Amino acid sequence: MAAIEEGRICIITSGRREGEKIVVMKVEQHQVTVKDKKGKERTVSIKHLNPTDKKA
């Protein structure tokens, strides 16, 4: 899971927010805290993220 780290830009791959770009703020065991483009923080499962090559 080294691809998902703090500051990495990811895309949500399932759920109501599918396709939304987010920034990883904090990595826990199976969950990550992310910040969306509006600045709101949410908790998302690592399984539902697709990391990109970019960092914020």
DSSP file (Angstrom, degrees, kcal/mol; ACC not computed):
  #  RESIDUE AA STRUCTURE BP1 BP2  ACC     N-H-->O    O-->H-N    N-H-->O    O-->H-N    TCO  KAPPA ALPHA  PHI   PSI    X-CA   Y-CA   Z-CA
    1    1 A M    >         0   0    0      0, 0.0     3,-1.0     0, 0.0     0, 0.0   0.000 360.0 360.0 360.0  24.1    0.0    0.0    0.0
    2    2 A A  T 3   +     0   0    0      1,-0.2     0, 0.0     3,-0.0     0, 0.0   0.709 360.0  70.2 -68.5 -18.7    2.9    2.3   -0.5
    3    3 A A  T 3  S+     0   0    0      1,-0.2     2,-0.8    48,-0.0    -1,-0.2   0.799  90.1  65.6 -69.9 -27.6    1.2    4.0   -3.4
    4    4 A I  S <  S+     0   0    0     -3,-1.0     2,-0.3    47,-0.1    -1,-0.2  -0.847  71.7 141.3-100.8 107.3   -1.4    5.6   -1.1
    5    5 A E    >   -     0   0    0     -2,-0.8     3,-1.8    19,-0.0    19,-0.3  -0.863  58.3 -66.1-138.0 169.5    0.5    8.1    1.1
    6    6 A E  T 3  S+     0   0    0     -2,-0.3    19,-0.2     1,-0.3     3,-0.1  -0.337 119.5  21.0 -61.3 134.8   -0.1   11.5    2.6
    7    7 A G  T 3  S+     0   0    0     17,-3.0    49,-3.6     1,-0.3    -1,-0.3   0.341  90.1 133.9  90.5  -6.0   -0.4   14.2    0.0
    8    8 A R  E <   -A   55   0A   0     -3,-1.8    16,-2.3    47,-0.2     2,-0.5  -0.565  54.6-130.8 -79.6 138.4   -1.2   11.8   -2.9
    9    9 A I  E     + B   0  23A   0     45,-2.0    43,-2.2    -2,-0.2     2,-0.3  -0.787  35.3 176.0 -87.5 129.1   -4.0   12.8   -5.2
   10   10 A C  E     -AB  51  22A   0     12,-2.4    12,-2.6    -2,-0.5     2,-0.4  -0.840  27.0-130.3-129.4 165.4   -6.4    9.8   -5.7
   11   11 A I  E     -AB  50  21A   0     39,-2.0    39,-2.1    -2,-0.3     2,-0.3  -0.975  24.7-124.1-117.6 132.3   -9.7    9.2   -7.5
   12   12 A I  E     -A   49   0A   0      8,-2.2     7,-3.5    -2,-0.4    37,-0.2  -0.615  23.4-168.9 -75.4 130.3  -12.6    7.5   -5.7
   13   13 A T        +     0   0    0     35,-2.8     2,-0.3    -2,-0.3    36,-0.1   0.527  59.9  27.0-104.2  -7.9  -13.6    4.4   -7.7
   14   14 A S  S    S+     0   0    0     34,-0.5     3,-0.3     3,-0.1     2,-0.1  -0.990  88.0  36.9-151.0 161.2  -16.9    3.4   -6.1
   15   15 A G  S >  S-     0   0    0     -2,-0.3     3,-1.4     1,-0.2    -3,-0.0  -0.444 102.2 -40.8  96.7-171.5  -19.9    4.8   -4.3
   16   16 A R  T 3  S+     0   0    0      1,-0.3    -1,-0.2    -2,-0.1     0, 0.0   0.781 136.3  50.2 -65.5 -29.2  -21.8    8.1   -4.5
   17   17 A R  T >  S+     0   0    0     -3,-0.3     3,-1.9     3,-0.1    -5,-0.3   0.035  78.2 154.5-100.1  26.2  -18.6   10.1   -5.0
   18   18 A E  T <   +     0   0    0     -3,-1.4    -5,-0.2     1,-0.3     3,-0.1  -0.282  66.0  20.6 -56.8 133.3  -17.2    7.9   -7.8
   19   19 A G  T 3  S+     0   0    0     -7,-3.5     2,-0.3     1,-0.3    -1,-0.3   0.328  89.4 134.9  90.6  -7.1  -14.8    9.8  -10.1
   20   20 A E    <   -     0   0    0     -3,-1.9    -8,-2.2    -8,-0.2     2,-0.4  -0.568  52.6-131.6 -79.4 136.1  -14.1   12.6   -7.6
   21   21 A K  E     +B   11   0A   0     -2,-0.3    16,-0.4   -10,-0.2     2,-0.3  -0.724  33.9 172.1 -87.4 135.8  -10.5   13.7   -7.1
   22   22 A I  E     -B   10   0A   0    -12,-2.6   -12,-2.4    -2,-0.4     2,-0.4  -0.882  30.1-125.0-137.3 166.9   -9.3   13.9   -3.5
   23   23 A V  E     -BC   9  35A   0     12,-2.0    12,-2.3    -2,-0.3     2,-0.4  -0.972  27.0-124.7-116.7 130.9   -6.1   14.5   -1.5
   24   24 A V  E     + C   0  34A   0    -16,-2.3   -17,-3.0    -2,-0.4    10,-0.2  -0.614  31.9 172.1 -76.6 126.1   -5.0   12.0    1.1
   25   25 A M  E     +     0   0A   0      8,-3.3     2,-0.3    -2,-0.4     9,-0.2   0.801  65.2  10.4-101.6 -40.7   -4.5   13.7    4.5
   26   26 A K  E     - C   0  33A   0      7,-1.7     7,-2.7   -21,-0.1     2,-0.5  -0.992  63.1-148.0-147.2 132.6   -4.0   10.8    6.9
   27   27 A V  E     + C   0  32A   0     -2,-0.3     5,-0.2     5,-0.2     2,-0.1  -0.895  21.9 170.7-105.7 126.8   -3.4    7.1    6.4
   28   28 A E        -     0   0    0      3,-2.6    -2,-0.0    -2,-0.5     5,-0.0  -0.341  52.9 -72.5-113.1-161.1   -4.7    4.6    8.9
   29   29 A Q  S    S-     0   0    0      1,-0.2     3,-0.0    -2,-0.1    -2,-0.0   0.981 118.0 -12.2 -66.3 -60.2   -4.9    0.8    8.7
   30   30 A H  S    S+     0   0    0     16,-0.0    16,-2.0    15,-0.0    17,-0.4   0.342 129.1  64.3-121.0   1.6   -7.7    0.3    6.2
   31   31 A Q  E     - D   0  45A   0     14,-0.2    -3,-2.6    15,-0.1     2,-0.4  -0.890  59.4-160.5-125.3 154.0   -9.1    3.8    6.1
   32   32 A V  E     -CD  27  44A   0     12,-2.7    12,-2.7    -2,-0.3     2,-0.5  -0.984  18.5-131.0-131.6 147.6   -7.8    7.2    4.9
   33   33 A T  E     -CD  26  43A   0     -7,-2.7    -8,-3.3    -2,-0.4    -7,-1.7  -0.872  35.7-175.8 -94.8 127.5   -8.9   10.7    5.8
   34   34 A V  E     -CD  24  42A   0      8,-2.9     8,-2.4    -2,-0.5     2,-0.4  -0.821  22.4-140.9-124.5 160.8   -9.2   12.7    2.6
   35   35 A K  E     -CD  23  41A   0    -12,-2.3   -12,-2.0    -2,-0.3     6,-0.2  -0.990  19.4-150.4-122.8 127.5  -10.0   16.3    1.6
   36   36 A D    >   -     0   0    0      4,-2.1     3,-1.8    -2,-0.4   -14,-0.1  -0.234  38.3 -87.4 -88.5-177.8  -12.2   17.0   -1.4
   37   37 A K  T 3  S+     0   0    0    -16,-0.4   -15,-0.1     1,-0.3    -1,-0.1   0.727 127.6  55.7 -66.3 -21.2  -12.1   20.1   -3.7
   38   38 A K  T 3  S-     0   0    0      2,-0.1    -1,-0.3     0, 0.0    -3,-0.0   0.561 119.0-110.2 -84.3  -8.7  -14.5   22.0   -1.4
   39   39 A G  S <  S+     0   0    0     -3,-1.8     2,-0.4     1,-0.3    -2,-0.1   0.494  70.6 141.2  94.7   4.6  -12.1   21.4    1.6
   40   40 A K        -     0   0    0      1,-0.0    -4,-2.1    -5,-0.0     2,-0.3  -0.660  45.7-135.2 -85.2 134.1  -14.4   19.0    3.4
   41   41 A E  E     +D   35   0A   0     -2,-0.4     2,-0.3    -6,-0.2    -6,-0.2  -0.695  29.5 170.0 -91.0 140.7  -12.7   16.0    5.2
   42   42 A R  E     -D   34   0A   0     -8,-2.4    -8,-2.9    -2,-0.3     2,-0.5  -0.908  32.9-117.9-140.1 164.5  -14.1   12.5    4.9
   43   43 A T  E     +D   33   0A   0     -2,-0.3     2,-0.3   -10,-0.2   -10,-0.2  -0.944  35.2 177.8-109.2 130.8  -13.1    9.0    5.7
   44   44 A V  E     -D   32   0A   0    -12,-2.7   -12,-2.7    -2,-0.5     2,-0.2  -0.963  31.2-110.5-133.5 145.9  -12.7    6.6    2.8
   45   45 A S  E >   -D   31   0A   0     -2,-0.3     3,-1.2   -14,-0.2   -14,-0.2  -0.506  23.0-129.7 -72.4 143.7  -11.7    2.9    2.5
   46   46 A I  G >  S+     0   0    0    -16,-2.0     3,-1.6     1,-0.3    -1,-0.1   0.814 106.5  66.6 -62.7 -30.0   -8.4    2.3    0.8
   47   47 A K  G 3  S+     0   0    0    -17,-0.4    -1,-0.3     1,-0.3   -16,-0.1   0.754  97.3  54.6 -61.8 -24.9  -10.1   -0.3   -1.4
   48   48 A H  G <  S+     0   0    0     -3,-1.2   -35,-2.8   -36,-0.1   -34,-0.5   0.214  93.1  90.3 -97.4  14.5  -12.1    2.5   -3.1
   49   49 A L  E <   -A   12   0A   0     -3,-1.6   -37,-0.2   -37,-0.2   -45,-0.0  -0.896  52.4-164.2-116.5 143.0   -9.2    4.7   -4.1
   50   50 A N  E     -A   11   0A   0    -39,-2.1   -39,-2.0    -2,-0.4    -3,-0.0  -0.952  24.9-139.8-120.7 107.8   -7.1    4.7   -7.3
   51   51 A P  E     -A   10   0A   0      0, 0.0   -41,-0.2     0, 0.0     2,-0.2  -0.346  12.4-152.2 -70.9 147.5   -3.9    6.6   -6.8
   52   52 A T  E     -     0   0A   0    -43,-2.2   -43,-0.1     2,-0.3   -41,-0.0  -0.538  28.9-108.1-104.5 177.5   -2.5    8.9   -9.5
   53   53 A D  E    S+     0   0A   0     -2,-0.2     2,-0.2   -45,-0.1   -43,-0.1   0.544  89.8  93.3 -82.8  -6.9    1.1    9.9  -10.1
   54   54 A K  E     -     0   0A   0    -45,-0.2   -45,-2.0     2,-0.0     2,-0.4  -0.570  58.1-155.5 -93.6 150.5    0.6   13.4   -8.8
   55   55 A K  E      A    8   0A   0    -47,-0.2   -47,-0.2    -2,-0.2   -48,-0.1  -0.932 360.0 360.0-118.1 147.9    1.2   14.8   -5.3
   56   56 A A              0   0    0    -49,-3.6   -48,-0.1    -2,-0.4   -49,-0.1   0.461 360.0 360.0 -78.5 360.0   -0.5   17.8   -3.9
